Amino acid sequence: MRAAAPAGVFDPRTRGLALCLAALYFAQGLGDPASGVLAQPLRALLKLRGEDAGTIAAMMAFLALPWSLKPVFALIADFVPLAGSHRRHYLLAVTLAAALALVCVALLPAETRSLRTLFALLLVAALAIAWSDVLCDAVMIEFAQPRALTGRLQALQWTTLYGAMLVAGVAGGWFAREQALGKAAVVCGLTWACIVVLVRRYVVDAARSPDNARATARALREAARNPALLWLMLFLFVWSFNPSWETVQYLHFTSALGFSEETYGYAASCFALGSLLAAAGYFGYCQRLPFSRLLQLAIACAVASYLAYLHVTSTRILYGVSLVAGAANMTSNLAVLDIAARRVPLLAAASVFALLMAIVNMASASSEAVGGWAYAWLATAIDVESAYRIVVVTSAFIAASAWWVVRPLIRAWHEPRAPTGPART
């Protein structure tokens, strides 16, 4: 058995797996029916079919639902092997399912396309893509954690994800204008077919205990009693609770400030570009920062990205602020994800990491609902501009309050603990 490469080194095996993981994130950003290149032409098709805004929003939300099931997918992968494999065979199955479902969407005749059939195929693709994300993260952690490469591999993944989002924004508009949902599905289907080849070539399962289910259950119990993970969960919830994001920003810029939908779309592209550049930069410096500095960086960048939007008064400032905020938000995001990946027990990597990400998603979704309600109420009670400032400052204050969690989290982090799984060799 070959010895592992020294920590932080990108040997040929690491480069191959890094290529595969980065390509998986690119394919997710491009092919996810709810947010990728298919999303805009799909909305255009539904609008052309006479569906109202509420129905379209409900259908798109339904296609995003599989991402809420990630902990379920993770438990299955951790406890139920597929032909003796907990990662590789599952990844091959779900990436192939995504490719086939998207190709089938492309083969549906446009003139007689049934919405029920279309959404059934897109839901299969969405389920497969969400499951692939769980498995991709688990493979990354199992390989990278013993080699001190979690930050660099995640930086690569998120760089390609936001690169895909930039492509999806431009290409999605063109496919929507041309009413070419089928062509968009062909592009996505072929992309996922390439992913099948990469997974088959580069993904190898980590070494497992012969009594895997019992060992995995023991690792989960240890994780549940681990103070570092419990403090990290609290940190993630507080850090992710941002009432001023998405809905409040959209309503304030398009209604209160009168920016066009197109302007808001360009701002979103600037945000994605800033995120991409920050992810690429994080690859270079992440290993130089200790754990405590990463926590401080995450909080500082989160606060800065929220407060930056208080200064938007014109489209030019909006684009510049979006670029800077995207970089700050991605830096903060990667720092927190890197921290989480370093602490996940290897035998239960999929389950624990999926749970941590579920906490992030829950905090983000609940804070968006709270922020939208608070903004609407304050706008009526006071005025729109004051309402916006109060919600944004509140978001920054909540993010800054995560400082109170840093000290106990650092103390729990540095407490010695027994290893929960073998390193890959």
N, C-alpha and C positions, 0 to 999 in steps of 0.2 A: 504494500500500500504506500502510495507516495505521500511524503510529508507535505503539510500545508505550506504555502508561501508565507514569508514573514508578514507581520501585520502592516496593513496599509499599502502593500505592493500589488500592482496590477500585472500578474503573470498571464501567460496566454490563456489559461483556463478561466481566469477572472475576466479577461477581456471578452471572451466568448459569451459568458453568462451575462456580463454587463450589457452587451449588444442585445441579447435576447430580452432582458428585463426592460431596457429602454424602448425596444420595439413594441413590447406589450403595452407600455403606457402610451406610446404614440397611437397604437391601434385603438386603445380605449378612448382617447381624446377624439380620434377621428370617427370611430364607428358607433359610439354610444347613441342609440336612437333618441334619447331625451336631450342631449346636449351637443352632439357632434355634427358632422356635415349633413346628416339626415334630418336634423331637427327643423331647420327653416323650410326646406322643401316639403316636409310633412305638414307643417302648419299651413303652408300655402295651399297644399292639396285639400286640407280640411276646410279652409276658408272658401276655396273654389266650390267645394261640395255643399256649401251653405251652412256649415256648422257655426254656432255662435261662439263668442269669446269664452264663456263659461265651459262649454263642452270641450273646446280645444284645450283649455288649461287643464281640465280634468283628465283628458286622454294623455297629455304629456306627463302629468303627475303620475298617472298609472304606469307609464313606461319607466319612470324614475323609481318606482317602488322597490324593484329588486335590490337597490343599493341599501335599503333598510334591512334586508335579510342577510347581510354579510356575516353576522355572528352565527346564524344557522348554517350557512355554507362552511364556515370555519370549523364548527364542531363536527360536521360530517367528515371533512377532510382530515381532522386530527384523530378521530376515533374509528372511522370506517375506511379501511384500505380498499382501493380499487385494483383488483388483480395484484395484490401485494404492494401497492404503491400508494403513498399518502399525498404526493404532489405531482409527479411526472404524468401518470396516467390520467389523473383528473384534469390536469392542464391540457393534455392532448384532446381529451373528450370535449371540454368546454370551448376550446378555441376552434375545434372542428365544427361544433354545433353552431357557433357564432358565424363562421364562414358559410356554412350550408344555409342557415336561415336568411342571411343577407343576400346570398345568390338567388334564393327562392323569391325574395322580394323583387329582385331585378327581373325575374322571369314572369312575374304576374303581368298579364296584358293590361296596359294602361286604360284601355277603353272599357274593360269589364272588371276592373279591379274591385274586389269586395273589401270594404273597410274592416269587416270582421276578420277575414283571412289575413289582410295586411297587418292588423294589430296583433294577431296571434303570432305571426312570424317575427314581428318586431319585439314582442314580449319574450320570445325564446332567445332572440339575440341579446336583449337587455339582461336577462337572467344569466346567460353564459358569460357575458362581459363582466358583470358584477362579480360572479364567481371567480373568473380569471384574475380579477384584481386581488381578491383574498389570497389566492394561491401564489400570485406573483409576489406579494408582500411577504408571505411565509417563506418562500424560496430565498428571497433576498436576505431576510433576517437570519435564517439558518446558515447561509453561506457567509454573510458579511460580518455578523456579530463576533465570531471568534477571530476574525482577521482585522477588526477595527475599521471596517469599510462601510458601515451603515450610512454615514453622512454622504460619502462620495457616490455611492450607488443610488441613493435617493435623489441626490442632486441631478444625476443623469436622467433618472426616470421623470422627474418633474420638468426638467428642461425640454424633453421630448414631448411631454404631455401638453405644455403650453405652446410648443411649436405646432403640434397638431391642432390646438384650438385656434391659433392664428390662421392656419390653412382652412380649417372648418368654417371660420367666419367669412372668409373671402369666397371659397368654393360654394358654401351653402347658399350665399346670396345669388350666385350665378345659377346654380341648379334650381333654386326657387323661381327665379325669373324665367327660366326656360321650361319650367314645369317638368323637370327631368329627375324625379325621385328614383326611377329605375337606374339611371346612369350613376347617381350617387351611391346607390346600393351596390352596384358592380364594383366601384372603387373600394368601398368598405369591405365587401366580401373577398376581393382579391388580396387586400391588405391582411385580413385575418387568415387567409390561406397561407400566406408567407409566414405568419406567426406560427402556424402548425409545424412548418419545416424547422424553424428556429428552436422551438420547444423540443422537438424530437432530437435535434442535434446537440443542444447545450444543457438541458435541464436533467439533473441526476438527483434522485432522492437522497436525503441525508440518512446517515446511519441511525437505526432505530433499535430499541431494546426488544428482545424476543417477546416479552410480555408487554407489548406496546400500549394497549388500552389502559392497563393498570398504571403503567409509568406515566402516561399522559394525564390520567385522572389525578395522580399524585402531584404532578407538576402544576395542575390547575389549582389544587388545594393549597399548595405552597404559595402560588401567586396570590390567592385570595387572602392569605395571612401576611403577605409581604407589605410592610409599611410603605416602602418606596413606591410600589404600584398604586396603593390606595391614595397616597399624597399626590402622585402623578395624575390620577383620575380627577381629583379635586382641582388641580392646577389646570388640566385640560378643559374642564367645564368652565371655570372662571375666565380663562384666557379666550375661549371660543364664544363666550356670551357677548355678542355685539349687536345691540338693538338698532344701530344706525346703518347696517349693511343692506344691500340689495333693494328691498322694497322702498325704504325711506329715501335712499339715494335716487332711485329711479323716479319716484313721485316728486321729489324736490326739484331735481334738475329739469324734468320734462314739463312739469306743471307750474311750480313756483317761479323758476328762472326762465321758463319758456324755451329751453333747448329742444331741438327736433329729435325725433327718434333716431335719425341717421347720426346726429352728433353724439347721442348717448352710445350708439353702437361703436363709433370711432373711439370714444373714451374707453369702452370695454376692450378694444383692440390694443390701446396704449397700455392699459392695465396688464393685459396678457404679455405684451412685449417686455414691460418692466419685470414681470414675474420670471419670464424666460431668462433675462439677463442676470437676475439675482440668483436663480438656480444654478446657472453656469458658473457664477462667481463663487457660490458656496462650495462647489466641488473643490476649489483650490485652497480654501482656508479653513474648512470645517475641522480638519484634524489638528489644527494648531490651537483650537479653543478648548479649554477644560469645560466640564459639565456645568459648573456654576456660571461661567461666562455665557454659555449657550442659553441658559435660562434668562439671564439679564438681557441678552441680545433679543430674545423672543419678546419679552415684555416691552422693551424700549421701542422696537420696530412696530409692534402692534399699536402702541399709543401714538407714535408718530404718523402711522398710516391713517388712523382715524382723524386726528386733528388736522391733517393736511387739507381735508375737504372743507374746512371752515372758511378757507380763503378763496373759494371758487366764485368768481364773478363774471367770467367770460369763457368762451369756448377754448381760447388759447390756454388760459390758466387751467381749465378742466383737463385738457390733454396732458399738460405738464404734470399736474397733481396726480392724475391717474397713472402716469408712467412711474413717478416716484412712489406712490402708494402701492402699486403693484410690486415694485422691488422690495419695499419694506415689508409688505404682507407675506411675500414668498420667503424672505429671509427668516421672518418670525415662524412661519409655517414649517419650514425645513428644520429649524433648530428644535422645535417641539417634536416633530416626527423622528428626528435623529435620537433625541433623548428617549422617546418611547421604544424605538427599535433596539437601543442598547440594553434596555431593562427587561425585555420580553423573555420568558423562559423558553428555551429552544424546543422542547418537546411539545409545547402547547403554543407555538409561535402564531399559528393562524388564529386560534380562538382568542388569545389575549390581545393581540394587536387589533383584531376586528372589533373587540369590545372597546378598546381605547378609541378607535375611530368612530364607533357608534356614539360614544359620549360626545365627541367633537360634533358629529352631525346633529345629535339631539340638542346640544346647546345652541348651535347655529340656527336650527329651525325654530326653536322656542323663542330665542331672542329676536328673530325677525318678526314673529307674530307680535311679541310684546312691543317692539319698536314701532311697527306699523300702527298699532292701537294707540300708543302714547303720542306719536306724531299727529295723528288725526285729532285726538282729544285736545292736545295743547294748541294746535292750529286754530281750533274753534274757540278755546278759552282765552288764548292770548293773541298771537299772530303767527303766520307761517314761518317767518325768518327766525323768530325766537324759539318756536317749537323745534325747528331743525337744529339750532345751536344747542339746545338743552339735551336733545337725544344724542348728538355727536359727543358732547362733553361727558355725558353719562357713560357712553361706550368707552371713552378713554379712561375715565375714572375706574370702571370695572376692570379693564385690562391692567391698569396700574395696581389695583388691589391684589393682583396675583403675587405681588412682592411678599405678601404675608405668608404665602405658601412656600416660598423659595427656601427659607431657612430649614423648616422641618423636612422638606423634600431632599435637600442636600445632605442633612444629617442621616436620614434613612437610606439614602443612596449609598453612602460610604460605609454603612454597616456591613460587616462580612456576611456572606451567605453561601450556602452550599450550591454547587452547580446543579442545574435542573435538566441538563441534557448534554449529549456528547458533541464535541466539535467535529465539523466535517473535515475529512482528510482526503 
